[in-house]
């Protein structure tokens, strides 16, 4: 996921915008392929930014 975030940032997005873009893509994929919703969640959650990664409250 870091590689994808880095690519999005290289295209001019901020880190927050990159994470939001990925969240939108995840939700889109879940809507279009509801049968694979669990697998999509696992894939994105495995590589997503964790709340504990944020050192600022």
N, CA, C, O and CB atoms as a CASP TS submission, in Angstrom:
PFRMAT TS
TARGET T0000
AUTHOR 0000-0000-0000
METHOD Language model
MODEL 1
PARENT N/A
ATOM      1  N   UNK     1       0.824  -1.181   0.000  1.00  0.00           N
ATOM      2  CA  UNK     1       0.000   0.000   0.000  1.00  0.00           C
ATOM      3  C   UNK     1       0.869   1.245   0.000  1.00  0.00           C
ATOM      4  O   UNK     1       0.496   2.257  -0.593  1.00  0.00           O
ATOM      5  CB  UNK     1      -0.938  -0.002   1.196  1.00  0.00           C
ATOM      6  N   UNK     2       2.014   1.190   0.650  1.00  0.00           N
ATOM      7  CA  UNK     2       2.907   2.344   0.688  1.00  0.00           C
ATOM      8  C   UNK     2       3.324   2.743  -0.726  1.00  0.00           C
ATOM      9  O   UNK     2       3.413   3.931  -1.039  1.00  0.00           O
ATOM     10  CB  UNK     2       4.150   2.039   1.547  1.00  0.00           C
ATOM     11  N   UNK     3       3.576   1.763  -1.570  1.00  0.00           N
ATOM     12  CA  UNK     3       3.967   2.062  -2.944  1.00  0.00           C
ATOM     13  C   UNK     3       2.844   2.817  -3.680  1.00  0.00           C
ATOM     14  O   UNK     3       3.104   3.764  -4.421  1.00  0.00           O
ATOM     15  CB  UNK     3       4.321   0.757  -3.696  1.00  0.00           C
ATOM     16  N   UNK     4       1.614   2.386  -3.464  1.00  0.00           N
ATOM     17  CA  UNK     4       0.487   3.067  -4.096  1.00  0.00           C
ATOM     18  C   UNK     4       0.328   4.478  -3.549  1.00  0.00           C
ATOM     19  O   UNK     4       0.088   5.413  -4.312  1.00  0.00           O
ATOM     20  CB  UNK     4      -0.804   2.273  -3.886  1.00  0.00           C
ATOM     21  N   UNK     5       0.457   4.640  -2.246  1.00  0.00           N
ATOM     22  CA  UNK     5       0.385   5.967  -1.630  1.00  0.00           C
ATOM     23  C   UNK     5       1.478   6.861  -2.214  1.00  0.00           C
ATOM     24  O   UNK     5       1.222   8.013  -2.563  1.00  0.00           O
ATOM     25  CB  UNK     5       0.524   5.871  -0.083  1.00  0.00           C
ATOM     26  N   UNK     6       2.688   6.330  -2.317  1.00  0.00           N
ATOM     27  CA  UNK     6       3.806   7.099  -2.867  1.00  0.00           C
ATOM     28  C   UNK     6       3.542   7.514  -4.320  1.00  0.00           C
ATOM     29  O   UNK     6       3.876   8.629  -4.720  1.00  0.00           O
ATOM     30  CB  UNK     6       5.102   6.280  -2.782  1.00  0.00           C
ATOM     31  N   UNK     7       2.953   6.626  -5.093  1.00  0.00           N
ATOM     32  CA  UNK     7       2.641   6.966  -6.489  1.00  0.00           C
ATOM     33  C   UNK     7       1.600   8.071  -6.574  1.00  0.00           C
ATOM     34  O   UNK     7       1.712   8.989  -7.387  1.00  0.00           O
ATOM     35  CB  UNK     7       2.145   5.731  -7.243  1.00  0.00           C
ATOM     36  N   UNK     8       0.593   7.971  -5.728  1.00  0.00           N
ATOM     37  CA  UNK     8      -0.436   9.008  -5.718  1.00  0.00           C
ATOM     38  C   UNK     8       0.144  10.344  -5.275  1.00  0.00           C
ATOM     39  O   UNK     8      -0.212  11.390  -5.818  1.00  0.00           O
ATOM     40  CB  UNK     8      -1.594   8.606  -4.799  1.00  0.00           C
ATOM     41  N   UNK     9       1.026  10.312  -4.302  1.00  0.00           N
ATOM     42  CA  UNK     9       1.673  11.539  -3.846  1.00  0.00           C
ATOM     43  C   UNK     9       2.563  12.117  -4.943  1.00  0.00           C
ATOM     44  O   UNK     9       2.646  13.336  -5.095  1.00  0.00           O
ATOM     45  CB  UNK     9       2.499  11.273  -2.575  1.00  0.00           C
ATOM     46  N   UNK    10       3.225  11.256  -5.707  1.00  0.00           N
ATOM     47  CA  UNK    10       4.070  11.711  -6.808  1.00  0.00           C
ATOM     48  C   UNK    10       3.241  12.398  -7.895  1.00  0.00           C
ATOM     49  O   UNK    10       3.755  13.220  -8.654  1.00  0.00           O
ATOM     50  CB  UNK    10       4.846  10.530  -7.405  1.00  0.00           C
ATOM     51  N   UNK    11       1.964  12.055  -7.959  1.00  0.00           N
ATOM     52  CA  UNK    11       1.063  12.670  -8.933  1.00  0.00           C
ATOM     53  C   UNK    11       0.457  13.971  -8.408  1.00  0.00           C
ATOM     54  O   UNK    11      -0.346  14.607  -9.091  1.00  0.00           O
ATOM     55  CB  UNK    11      -0.049  11.696  -9.305  1.00  0.00           C
ATOM     56  N   UNK    12       0.842  14.364  -7.194  1.00  0.00           N
ATOM     57  CA  UNK    12       0.409  15.648  -6.669  1.00  0.00           C
ATOM     58  C   UNK    12      -0.598  15.606  -5.537  1.00  0.00           C
ATOM     59  O   UNK    12      -1.008  16.658  -5.045  1.00  0.00           O
ATOM     60  CB  UNK    12      -0.153  16.424  -7.747  1.00  0.00           C
ATOM     61  N   UNK    13      -1.009  14.421  -5.108  1.00  0.00           N
ATOM     62  CA  UNK    13      -1.947  14.324  -3.999  1.00  0.00           C
ATOM     63  C   UNK    13      -1.201  14.413  -2.671  1.00  0.00           C
ATOM     64  O   UNK    13      -0.044  14.007  -2.563  1.00  0.00           O
ATOM     65  CB  UNK    13      -2.750  13.014  -4.081  1.00  0.00           C
ATOM     66  N   UNK    14      -1.883  14.950  -1.666  1.00  0.00           N
ATOM     67  CA  UNK    14      -1.315  14.912  -0.323  1.00  0.00           C
ATOM     68  C   UNK    14      -1.507  13.497   0.211  1.00  0.00           C
ATOM     69  O   UNK    14      -2.228  12.694  -0.381  1.00  0.00           O
ATOM     70  CB  UNK    14      -1.984  15.982   0.624  1.00  0.00           C
ATOM     71  N   UNK    15      -0.863  13.200   1.322  1.00  0.00           N
ATOM     72  CA  UNK    15      -1.010  11.866   1.905  1.00  0.00           C
ATOM     73  C   UNK    15      -2.470  11.607   2.288  1.00  0.00           C
ATOM     74  O   UNK    15      -2.983  10.513   2.054  1.00  0.00           O
ATOM     75  CB  UNK    15      -0.095  11.710   3.140  1.00  0.00           C
ATOM     76  N   UNK    16      -3.131  12.588   2.867  1.00  0.00           N
ATOM     77  CA  UNK    16      -4.539  12.434   3.233  1.00  0.00           C
ATOM     78  C   UNK    16      -5.405  12.200   2.004  1.00  0.00           C
ATOM     79  O   UNK    16      -6.311  11.367   2.032  1.00  0.00           O
ATOM     80  CB  UNK    16      -5.031  13.665   3.992  1.00  0.00           C
ATOM     81  N   UNK    17      -5.137  12.922   0.935  1.00  0.00           N
ATOM     82  CA  UNK    17      -5.896  12.740  -0.296  1.00  0.00           C
ATOM     83  C   UNK    17      -5.659  11.351  -0.880  1.00  0.00           C
ATOM     84  O   UNK    17      -6.585  10.726  -1.396  1.00  0.00           O
ATOM     85  CB  UNK    17      -5.521  13.816  -1.318  1.00  0.00           C
ATOM     86  N   UNK    18      -4.431  10.872  -0.800  1.00  0.00           N
ATOM     87  CA  UNK    18      -4.105   9.540  -1.320  1.00  0.00           C
ATOM     88  C   UNK    18      -4.869   8.465  -0.560  1.00  0.00           C
ATOM     89  O   UNK    18      -5.439   7.558  -1.165  1.00  0.00           O
ATOM     90  CB  UNK    18      -2.590   9.278  -1.230  1.00  0.00           C
ATOM     91  N   UNK    19      -4.880   8.567   0.776  1.00  0.00           N
ATOM     92  CA  UNK    19      -5.624   7.589   1.565  1.00  0.00           C
ATOM     93  C   UNK    19      -7.119   7.666   1.270  1.00  0.00           C
ATOM     94  O   UNK    19      -7.793   6.637   1.221  1.00  0.00           O
ATOM     95  CB  UNK    19      -5.370   7.807   3.059  1.00  0.00           C
ATOM     96  N   UNK    20      -7.639   8.863   1.075  1.00  0.00           N
ATOM     97  CA  UNK    20      -9.054   9.031   0.756  1.00  0.00           C
ATOM     98  C   UNK    20      -9.365   8.419  -0.612  1.00  0.00           C
ATOM     99  O   UNK    20     -10.401   7.779  -0.788  1.00  0.00           O
ATOM    100  CB  UNK    20      -9.443  10.527   0.779  1.00  0.00           C
ATOM    101  N   UNK    21      -8.474   8.616  -1.570  1.00  0.00           N
ATOM    102  CA  UNK    21      -8.661   8.035  -2.901  1.00  0.00           C
ATOM    103  C   UNK    21      -8.723   6.508  -2.825  1.00  0.00           C
ATOM    104  O   UNK    21      -9.551   5.878  -3.484  1.00  0.00           O
ATOM    105  CB  UNK    21      -7.523   8.475  -3.843  1.00  0.00           C
ATOM    106  N   UNK    22      -7.855   5.934  -2.031  1.00  0.00           N
ATOM    107  CA  UNK    22      -7.851   4.472  -1.883  1.00  0.00           C
ATOM    108  C   UNK    22      -9.135   3.999  -1.210  1.00  0.00           C
ATOM    109  O   UNK    22      -9.686   2.961  -1.575  1.00  0.00           O
ATOM    110  CB  UNK    22      -6.622   4.010  -1.070  1.00  0.00           C
ATOM    111  N   UNK    23      -9.609   4.762  -0.227  1.00  0.00           N
ATOM    112  CA  UNK    23     -10.863   4.415   0.439  1.00  0.00           C
ATOM    113  C   UNK    23     -12.024   4.453  -0.555  1.00  0.00           C
ATOM    114  O   UNK    23     -12.899   3.588  -0.520  1.00  0.00           O
ATOM    115  CB  UNK    23     -11.133   5.374   1.618  1.00  0.00           C
ATOM    116  N   UNK    24     -12.034   5.436  -1.425  1.00  0.00           N
ATOM    117  CA  UNK    24     -13.085   5.541  -2.441  1.00  0.00           C
ATOM    118  C   UNK    24     -13.026   4.352  -3.392  1.00  0.00           C
ATOM    119  O   UNK    24     -14.061   3.784  -3.742  1.00  0.00           O
ATOM    120  CB  UNK    24     -12.951   6.859  -3.228  1.00  0.00           C
ATOM    121  N   UNK    25     -11.830   3.976  -3.807  1.00  0.00           N
ATOM    122  CA  UNK    25     -11.661   2.824  -4.704  1.00  0.00           C
ATOM    123  C   UNK    25     -12.139   1.548  -4.018  1.00  0.00           C
ATOM    124  O   UNK    25     -12.813   0.722  -4.633  1.00  0.00           O
ATOM    125  CB  UNK    25     -10.180   2.677  -5.137  1.00  0.00           C
ATOM    126  N   UNK    26     -11.790   1.392  -2.752  1.00  0.00           N
ATOM    127  CA  UNK    26     -12.222   0.215  -1.986  1.00  0.00           C
ATOM    128  C   UNK    26     -13.740   0.150  -1.947  1.00  0.00           C
ATOM    129  O   UNK    26     -14.323  -0.901  -2.217  1.00  0.00           O
ATOM    130  CB  UNK    26     -11.649   0.250  -0.546  1.00  0.00           C
ATOM    131  N   UNK    27     -14.381   1.251  -1.618  1.00  0.00           N
ATOM    132  CA  UNK    27     -15.843   1.272  -1.534  1.00  0.00           C
ATOM    133  C   UNK    27     -16.489   1.020  -2.891  1.00  0.00           C
ATOM    134  O   UNK    27     -17.511   0.339  -2.976  1.00  0.00           O
ATOM    135  CB  UNK    27     -16.320   2.606  -0.975  1.00  0.00           C
ATOM    136  N   UNK    28     -15.900   1.564  -3.946  1.00  0.00           N
ATOM    137  CA  UNK    28     -16.397   1.341  -5.295  1.00  0.00           C
ATOM    138  C   UNK    28     -16.326  -0.150  -5.648  1.00  0.00           C
ATOM    139  O   UNK    28     -17.287  -0.718  -6.168  1.00  0.00           O
ATOM    140  CB  UNK    28     -15.591   2.177  -6.312  1.00  0.00           C
ATOM    141  N   UNK    29     -15.196  -0.767  -5.362  1.00  0.00           N
ATOM    142  CA  UNK    29     -15.020  -2.192  -5.669  1.00  0.00           C
ATOM    143  C   UNK    29     -16.023  -3.037  -4.886  1.00  0.00           C
ATOM    144  O   UNK    29     -16.570  -4.001  -5.420  1.00  0.00           O
ATOM    145  CB  UNK    29     -13.576  -2.645  -5.348  1.00  0.00           C
ATOM    146  N   UNK    30     -16.266  -2.684  -3.629  1.00  0.00           N
ATOM    147  CA  UNK    30     -17.231  -3.429  -2.814  1.00  0.00           C
ATOM    148  C   UNK    30     -18.641  -3.295  -3.372  1.00  0.00           C
ATOM    149  O   UNK    30     -19.409  -4.257  -3.350  1.00  0.00           O
ATOM    150  CB  UNK    30     -17.195  -2.939  -1.361  1.00  0.00           C
ATOM    151  N   UNK    31     -18.990  -2.107  -3.876  1.00  0.00           N
ATOM    152  CA  UNK    31     -20.320  -1.901  -4.459  1.00  0.00           C
ATOM    153  C   UNK    31     -20.483  -2.685  -5.760  1.00  0.00           C
ATOM    154  O   UNK    31     -21.532  -3.284  -5.998  1.00  0.00           O
ATOM    155  CB  UNK    31     -20.564  -0.408  -4.715  1.00  0.00           C
ATOM    156  N   UNK    32     -19.459  -2.683  -6.591  1.00  0.00           N
ATOM    157  CA  UNK    32     -19.531  -3.338  -7.898  1.00  0.00           C
ATOM    158  C   UNK    32     -19.413  -4.858  -7.795  1.00  0.00           C
ATOM    159  O   UNK    32     -19.948  -5.582  -8.635  1.00  0.00           O
ATOM    160  CB  UNK    32     -18.440  -2.804  -8.804  1.00  0.00           C
ATOM    161  N   UNK    33     -18.715  -5.339  -6.768  1.00  0.00           N
ATOM    162  CA  UNK    33     -18.477  -6.767  -6.599  1.00  0.00           C
ATOM    163  C   UNK    33     -18.827  -7.191  -5.172  1.00  0.00           C
ATOM    164  O   UNK    33     -17.945  -7.590  -4.412  1.00  0.00           O
ATOM    165  CB  UNK    33     -17.008  -7.117  -6.923  1.00  0.00           C
ATOM    166  N   UNK    34     -20.114  -7.106  -4.803  1.00  0.00           N
ATOM    167  CA  UNK    34     -20.503  -7.399  -3.425  1.00  0.00           C
ATOM    168  C   UNK    34     -20.158  -8.822  -2.982  1.00  0.00           C
ATOM    169  O   UNK    34     -19.933  -9.067  -1.796  1.00  0.00           O
ATOM    170  CB  UNK    34     -21.977  -7.174  -3.265  1.00  0.00           C
ATOM    171  N   UNK    35     -20.118  -9.744  -3.918  1.00  0.00           N
ATOM    172  CA  UNK    35     -19.772 -11.119  -3.590  1.00  0.00           C
ATOM    173  C   UNK    35     -18.353 -11.209  -3.017  1.00  0.00           C
ATOM    174  O   UNK    35     -18.055 -12.098  -2.220  1.00  0.00           O
ATOM    175  CB  UNK    35     -19.901 -12.008  -4.832  1.00  0.00           C
ATOM    176  N   UNK    36     -17.498 -10.299  -3.422  1.00  0.00           N
ATOM    177  CA  UNK    36     -16.108 -10.305  -2.979  1.00  0.00           C
ATOM    178  C   UNK    36     -15.833  -9.269  -1.895  1.00  0.00           C
ATOM    179  O   UNK    36     -14.675  -8.960  -1.613  1.00  0.00           O
ATOM    180  CB  UNK    36     -15.197 -10.061  -4.152  1.00  0.00           C
ATOM    181  N   UNK    37     -16.890  -8.731  -1.285  1.00  0.00           N
ATOM    182  CA  UNK    37     -16.750  -7.677  -0.287  1.00  0.00           C
ATOM    183  C   UNK    37     -15.786  -8.032   0.836  1.00  0.00           C
ATOM    184  O   UNK    37     -14.954  -7.210   1.220  1.00  0.00           O
ATOM    185  CB  UNK    37     -18.088  -7.354   0.295  1.00  0.00           C
ATOM    186  N   UNK    38     -15.887  -9.237   1.361  1.00  0.00           N
ATOM    187  CA  UNK    38     -14.992  -9.666   2.446  1.00  0.00           C
ATOM    188  C   UNK    38     -13.546  -9.725   1.998  1.00  0.00           C
ATOM    189  O   UNK    38     -12.650  -9.296   2.725  1.00  0.00           O
ATOM    190  CB  UNK    38     -15.415 -11.025   2.973  1.00  0.00           C
ATOM    191  N   UNK    39     -13.317 -10.247   0.822  1.00  0.00           N
ATOM    192  CA  UNK    39     -11.952 -10.343   0.299  1.00  0.00           C
ATOM    193  C   UNK    39     -11.374  -8.957   0.035  1.00  0.00           C
ATOM    194  O   UNK    39     -10.199  -8.704   0.301  1.00  0.00           O
ATOM    195  CB  UNK    39     -11.927 -11.181  -0.992  1.00  0.00           C
ATOM    196  N   UNK    40     -12.200  -8.072  -0.483  1.00  0.00           N
ATOM    197  CA  UNK    40     -11.750  -6.702  -0.753  1.00  0.00           C
ATOM    198  C   UNK    40     -11.379  -6.014   0.549  1.00  0.00           C
ATOM    199  O   UNK    40     -10.349  -5.345   0.638  1.00  0.00           O
ATOM    200  CB  UNK    40     -12.843  -5.897  -1.494  1.00  0.00           C
ATOM    201  N   UNK    41     -12.232  -6.184   1.565  1.00  0.00           N
ATOM    202  CA  UNK    41     -11.925  -5.594   2.872  1.00  0.00           C
ATOM    203  C   UNK    41     -10.609  -6.113   3.419  1.00  0.00           C
ATOM    204  O   UNK    41      -9.780  -5.339   3.897  1.00  0.00           O
ATOM    205  CB  UNK    41     -13.046  -5.882   3.865  1.00  0.00           C
ATOM    206  N   UNK    42     -10.415  -7.419   3.350  1.00  0.00           N
ATOM    207  CA  UNK    42      -9.175  -8.009   3.864  1.00  0.00           C
ATOM    208  C   UNK    42      -7.957  -7.483   3.111  1.00  0.00           C
ATOM    209  O   UNK    42      -6.933  -7.169   3.718  1.00  0.00           O
ATOM    210  CB  UNK    42      -9.231  -9.538   3.764  1.00  0.00           C
ATOM    211  N   UNK    43      -8.068  -7.390   1.810  1.00  0.00           N
ATOM    212  CA  UNK    43      -6.951  -6.908   1.005  1.00  0.00           C
ATOM    213  C   UNK    43      -6.588  -5.480   1.380  1.00  0.00           C
ATOM    214  O   UNK    43      -5.423  -5.178   1.639  1.00  0.00           O
ATOM    215  CB  UNK    43      -7.289  -6.992  -0.482  1.00  0.00           C
ATOM    216  N   UNK    44      -7.575  -4.609   1.409  1.00  0.00           N
ATOM    217  CA  UNK    44      -7.304  -3.203   1.709  1.00  0.00           C
ATOM    218  C   UNK    44      -6.935  -2.992   3.167  1.00  0.00           C
ATOM    219  O   UNK    44      -6.054  -2.186   3.464  1.00  0.00           O
ATOM    220  CB  UNK    44      -8.507  -2.354   1.360  1.00  0.00           C
ATOM    221  N   UNK    45      -7.591  -3.700   4.086  1.00  0.00           N
ATOM    222  CA  UNK    45      -7.292  -3.531   5.504  1.00  0.00           C
ATOM    223  C   UNK    45      -5.891  -4.009   5.846  1.00  0.00           C
ATOM    224  O   UNK    45      -5.228  -3.442   6.713  1.00  0.00           O
ATOM    225  CB  UNK    45      -8.308  -4.274   6.346  1.00  0.00           C
ATOM    226  N   UNK    46      -5.449  -5.043   5.169  1.00  0.00           N
ATOM    227  CA  UNK    46      -4.111  -5.575   5.428  1.00  0.00           C
ATOM    228  C   UNK    46      -3.039  -4.538   5.117  1.00  0.00           C
ATOM    229  O   UNK    46      -2.008  -4.484   5.786  1.00  0.00           O
ATOM    230  CB  UNK    46      -3.872  -6.843   4.603  1.00  0.00           C
ATOM    231  N   UNK    47      -3.283  -3.728   4.112  1.00  0.00           N
ATOM    232  CA  UNK    47      -2.276  -2.771   3.669  1.00  0.00           C
ATOM    233  C   UNK    47      -2.633  -1.315   3.965  1.00  0.00           C
ATOM    234  O   UNK    47      -1.935  -0.404   3.521  1.00  0.00           O
ATOM    235  CB  UNK    47      -2.052  -2.933   2.203  1.00  0.00           C
ATOM    236  N   UNK    48      -3.706  -1.093   4.707  1.00  0.00           N
ATOM    237  CA  UNK    48      -4.115   0.278   4.974  1.00  0.00           C
ATOM    238  C   UNK    48      -3.379   0.865   6.174  1.00  0.00           C
ATOM    239  O   UNK    48      -2.775   0.150   6.974  1.00  0.00           O
ATOM    240  CB  UNK    48      -5.612   0.340   5.204  1.00  0.00           C
ATOM    241  N   UNK    49      -3.450   2.169   6.270  1.00  0.00           N
ATOM    242  CA  UNK    49      -2.834   2.879   7.374  1.00  0.00           C
ATOM    243  C   UNK    49      -3.599   2.561   8.650  1.00  0.00           C
ATOM    244  O   UNK    49      -4.825   2.670   8.681  1.00  0.00           O
ATOM    245  CB  UNK    49      -2.803   4.405   7.109  1.00  0.00           C
ATOM    246  N   UNK    50      -2.898   2.174   9.686  1.00  0.00           N
ATOM    247  CA  UNK    50      -3.519   1.858  10.959  1.00  0.00           C
ATOM    248  C   UNK    50      -3.569   3.102  11.831  1.00  0.00           C
ATOM    249  O   UNK    50      -2.695   3.965  11.740  1.00  0.00           O
ATOM    250  CB  UNK    50      -2.762   0.726  11.672  1.00  0.00           C
ATOM    251  N   UNK    51      -4.587   3.196  12.673  1.00  0.00           N
ATOM    252  CA  UNK    51      -4.719   4.342  13.564  1.00  0.00           C
ATOM    253  C   UNK    51      -3.512   4.472  14.483  1.00  0.00           C
ATOM    254  O   UNK    51      -3.089   5.584  14.799  1.00  0.00           O
ATOM    255  CB  UNK    51      -5.991   4.225  14.390  1.00  0.00           C
ATOM    256  N   UNK    52      -2.957   3.344  14.914  1.00  0.00           N
ATOM    257  CA  UNK    52      -1.812   3.411  15.811  1.00  0.00           C
ATOM    258  C   UNK    52      -0.545   3.900  15.094  1.00  0.00           C
ATOM    259  O   UNK    52       0.439   4.255  15.743  1.00  0.00           O
ATOM    260  CB  UNK    52      -1.564   2.042  16.433  1.00  0.00           C
ATOM    261  N   UNK    53      -0.573   3.917  13.741  1.00  0.00           N
ATOM    262  CA  UNK    53       0.563   4.456  12.999  1.00  0.00           C
ATOM    263  C   UNK    53       0.649   5.966  13.120  1.00  0.00           C
ATOM    264  O   UNK    53       1.707   6.549  12.883  1.00  0.00           O
ATOM    265  CB  UNK    53       0.471   4.065  11.539  1.00  0.00           C
ATOM    266  N   UNK    54      -0.450   6.602  13.486  1.00  0.00           N
ATOM    267  CA  UNK    54      -0.508   8.041  13.591  1.00  0.00           C
ATOM    268  C   UNK    54      -0.034   8.451  14.977  1.00  0.00           C
ATOM    269  O   UNK    54      -0.693   8.150  15.972  1.00  0.00           O
ATOM    270  CB  UNK    54      -1.934   8.560  13.313  1.00  0.00           C
ATOM    271  N   UNK    55       1.091   9.130  15.050  1.00  0.00           N
ATOM    272  CA  UNK    55       1.633   9.507  16.341  1.00  0.00           C
ATOM    273  C   UNK    55       1.033  10.815  16.860  1.00  0.00           C
ATOM    274  O   UNK    55       1.258  11.186  18.012  1.00  0.00           O
ATOM    275  CB  UNK    55       3.135   9.629  16.250  1.00  0.00           C
ATOM    276  N   UNK    56       0.285  11.502  16.030  1.00  0.00           N
ATOM    277  CA  UNK    56      -0.364  12.741  16.450  1.00  0.00           C
ATOM    278  C   UNK    56      -1.833  12.460  16.761  1.00  0.00           C
ATOM    279  O   UNK    56      -2.513  11.822  15.958  1.00  0.00           O
ATOM    280  CB  UNK    56      -0.233  13.838  15.353  1.00  0.00           C
ATOM    281  N   UNK    57      -2.334  12.917  17.898  1.00  0.00           N
ATOM    282  CA  UNK    57      -3.754  12.666  18.227  1.00  0.00           C
ATOM    283  C   UNK    57      -4.682  13.463  17.344  1.00  0.00           C
ATOM    284  O   UNK    57      -5.901  13.369  17.487  1.00  0.00           O
ATOM    285  CB  UNK    57      -4.036  13.001  19.687  1.00  0.00           C
TER
END
